[in-house]
């Protein structure tokens, strides 16, 4: 390491004066990040400036922090640190640039700034805060968490890929490893082929899941043969190596309320765009999750664009664009824990079952939980929590105000909160060209989805929920889908109809369960290249009326002869043409 | 998962009675773990019983917990959880069976019990506690963190290994991965050949370091060919795949005082036997770190037997056996942080540089630090800490009561505490057949090492310390080595003499630096198969007198003609025969 010049006294005095000046301005509600030493377009690390600004804001109850338009770079070195559990993402001791804990009434306005992050760092984590607005900036990374290789050729031994300079790699002991200039590594967990002309997942391409890296051989600098006999790909297409873990979502919110995200461009992150846990009243307007301009990349972010777990209040998403991300545009659900063992007649140990749900503590004294067999997924008892004793991120002891019912099945039954569900409005959005679904709707609050364009590789709308695999609580009660354009969805493998009402209700219980209720689909337009419009079971109140269906030849029809409406085990049905 | 039977009311009532009975006995100072539901030799998980017992002990100020002799099994599921930084080990969110935080005056007596751990779990973590005694039990694991394969053959393509059932594995996508019955994985970071007849590292064997697993092919169940062209091994010997990380040391102590460890057998752990940080007055008596009986394994534990960082008070190790572990028997040192940048004339940012030192927070207001150039390693200023602001596990801002000196070199200079050093006594111990050194002595307190037997693959005694690689503060001031038998040490590659006084003093500064001082070596016996007795530089006060040197033919002499005493850049020397 080079020796650095000694601290300049002039700078010290200038900074002291600057801080005194700031202290004198307490009443002035607006701060400029430059006052804390950040210099736009300098490519210097602005993280320490953010830490100082946030400390000052907290102390002086400042309500606005602005960034003059320009580029700001953020590195892990001077970032805050906290162990973070984020449902549907990967836990870890994270470096965090904007860690807002217990903040109230704060607007951060980027005035069109570009925030460029470097390495394993979380841009925004907002906890136990209220009335927070983030607006007018973009989020991107210097080196992405995923990597992309252009397919040059394919044969029985595997495929040959060309990697651009933005995706540095090495062959380590015969295995392909992605790196960066700082020698950080970027493990990958799956591969998926993209069509770089259409800027979407290749027609009917499937994920390849691999552990422990891919055996590979470098042919020449930037040209690599993957030594994977089973792997296929079309020359000219792009193979995306997706990040193994979701460690660095762009914006993570928990236990907060009254949040507004406005005019944000999220070009990349190593996880989700916006994920909110146990929070209320979240508004998203003019959010673009899309490919980083000028990079030639086919992928935007490595997981869902937005995700909401055990949220309440009003949830609004409007005038937004969600494209090219590696998972769904929006996913809204609760969490089930499994009853692991009965400790006393009124006390159980519960277990968070999915690895990405560990540490999701939602059970509180006074809270109401539904008790559900994982077979029919319908509540058979309601319990009020008396006390909670968290053992570790996986197990919690819960005592109730009454005895558990006689039919309790430990190792099978699940519990979920019934205290709160969001009222959801999603309108005027474009959802396209991403891997998997458009929206997973699992709120029991009123849901309105209108005036959106869907062009998704999987189902445009999926209703899910199960107590055996993902342990996501869903089961809608009042959903309206109207005036949407469903344009040639399901060109990939992640759905069996444009609108799919599935769940983990086990086959022999589907005739008795009515897990989802009151879904109204009307005045939409469906452009379809295969017949599969609607698939569903265990629904009470399903209406599909007044929609316009147009045949398309945008993709090959691999499902000729399939039923437009594959609907069983439902009641109160009204489906035009069924 | 199978449905489990409902809770038995009789058991509930019995437990309630049992707890009431306990509450009534508050005055009785001794508890039996069976009172909390543990059943010896049942192979049931006793972890929940330990959690209940510890909660009861804390509440009722109990001073003794006993285990009736027998086997007790411990699993991660019901263990406590905490993010732990342990210097010279790997940080992580750990599951902990005995988490003693803020305990005082407690004896845990195993009465000869066998504690058998399963998976990634830490047996004992003791923090901010005092007057704690652990005695009379053994620690072992159901499945070790390392794996061992018998070498069947070796050729230019690699080696063929046979794995016993106790080391389950799979070939995952062409790569060898070690597993267990619960499908946990056991990553390895290095390979080392052992001689199973002598029960020690093979003569002059070196570590092979590999990342990302070894390409391999299964020949038949249990027989695997490693496809590593560079790897060598002698048929009949055993290749040890050492754990990639040190995640589960047996006993970890921090910020505690008056600790006693007596009559413990540590047969295995995934890290160190006993590691103590920032603690005072630690006594170890009758500790055996050795191979698990009846398993046929060649390795005991995967890292150092004992390790002490920034400790003080009296440190005693006596009547103990340290053998077959993967690193040194004892290592005693402080930690240097690097001065990263100057923030004001009296304030710096310091950086913990070694990955396994991250989170080692030792700088406190009022503490005294020495300031050292990393070239000569001698203090050129002493500073008193005014305030500390931890940024993250890597960086901390430190303000001093005076300005930093003009000669400060950021990115090069290091700081370490000079408040406390342990007075060390190590006697009547056997240190043998492990990888690497016997003891690394880096305390500036009085050190006495007497009446021990050393048969180590590297140097028996190593004096170290540097500010460039390991960042370990050392530099002894008063060391006596007497009446020890050094029996055929240095049959491996981890030393250049039986007693080695090295350091990170850079070559051109060795003539001016006197980093180590006052080392007296007398009345010892050296059985040597090669001539190299003593190697050292930058020492003031080095005496090697009245020792008995005996030639041996126990191993081939690969260093014929080497000097017995390779000593330069020293003063106040007295070496018989030099």
HADDOCK unambig.tbl for C-alpha pairs under 7 A between the chains (distance, minus, plus):
assign (segid A and resid 1 and name CA) (segid B and resid 411 and name CA) 5.99 0.50 0.50
assign (segid A and resid 2 and name CA) (segid B and resid 411 and name CA) 6.54 0.50 0.50
assign (segid A and resid 3 and name CA) (segid B and resid 409 and name CA) 5.81 0.50 0.50
assign (segid A and resid 3 and name CA) (segid B and resid 410 and name CA) 5.49 0.50 0.50
assign (segid A and resid 3 and name CA) (segid B and resid 411 and name CA) 5.54 0.50 0.50
assign (segid A and resid 3 and name CA) (segid B and resid 412 and name CA) 6.64 0.50 0.50
assign (segid A and resid 4 and name CA) (segid B and resid 410 and name CA) 5.64 0.50 0.50
assign (segid A and resid 4 and name CA) (segid B and resid 411 and name CA) 6.92 0.50 0.50
assign (segid A and resid 6 and name CA) (segid B and resid 342 and name CA) 6.75 0.50 0.50
assign (segid A and resid 7 and name CA) (segid B and resid 342 and name CA) 5.60 0.50 0.50
assign (segid A and resid 7 and name CA) (segid B and resid 343 and name CA) 6.61 0.50 0.50
assign (segid A and resid 7 and name CA) (segid B and resid 344 and name CA) 6.60 0.50 0.50
assign (segid A and resid 7 and name CA) (segid B and resid 345 and name CA) 6.97 0.50 0.50
assign (segid A and resid 12 and name CA) (segid B and resid 344 and name CA) 6.11 0.50 0.50
assign (segid A and resid 78 and name CA) (segid B and resid 391 and name CA) 6.61 0.50 0.50
assign (segid A and resid 80 and name CA) (segid B and resid 391 and name CA) 6.09 0.50 0.50
assign (segid A and resid 80 and name CA) (segid B and resid 392 and name CA) 5.92 0.50 0.50
assign (segid A and resid 81 and name CA) (segid B and resid 392 and name CA) 5.44 0.50 0.50
assign (segid A and resid 212 and name CA) (segid B and resid 212 and name CA) 6.93 0.50 0.50
assign (segid A and resid 342 and name CA) (segid B and resid 6 and name CA) 6.66 0.50 0.50
assign (segid A and resid 342 and name CA) (segid B and resid 7 and name CA) 5.54 0.50 0.50
assign (segid A and resid 343 and name CA) (segid B and resid 7 and name CA) 6.53 0.50 0.50
assign (segid A and resid 344 and name CA) (segid B and resid 7 and name CA) 6.63 0.50 0.50
assign (segid A and resid 344 and name CA) (segid B and resid 12 and name CA) 6.13 0.50 0.50
assign (segid A and resid 391 and name CA) (segid B and resid 78 and name CA) 6.62 0.50 0.50
assign (segid A and resid 391 and name CA) (segid B and resid 80 and name CA) 6.12 0.50 0.50
assign (segid A and resid 392 and name CA) (segid B and resid 80 and name CA) 5.94 0.50 0.50
assign (segid A and resid 392 and name CA) (segid B and resid 81 and name CA) 5.44 0.50 0.50
assign (segid A and resid 409 and name CA) (segid B and resid 3 and name CA) 5.88 0.50 0.50
assign (segid A and resid 410 and name CA) (segid B and resid 3 and name CA) 5.52 0.50 0.50
assign (segid A and resid 410 and name CA) (segid B and resid 4 and name CA) 5.61 0.50 0.50
assign (segid A and resid 411 and name CA) (segid B and resid 1 and name CA) 5.95 0.50 0.50
assign (segid A and resid 411 and name CA) (segid B and resid 2 and name CA) 6.49 0.50 0.50
assign (segid A and resid 411 and name CA) (segid B and resid 3 and name CA) 5.50 0.50 0.50
assign (segid A and resid 411 and name CA) (segid B and resid 4 and name CA) 6.81 0.50 0.50
assign (segid A and resid 412 and name CA) (segid B and resid 3 and name CA) 6.65 0.50 0.50
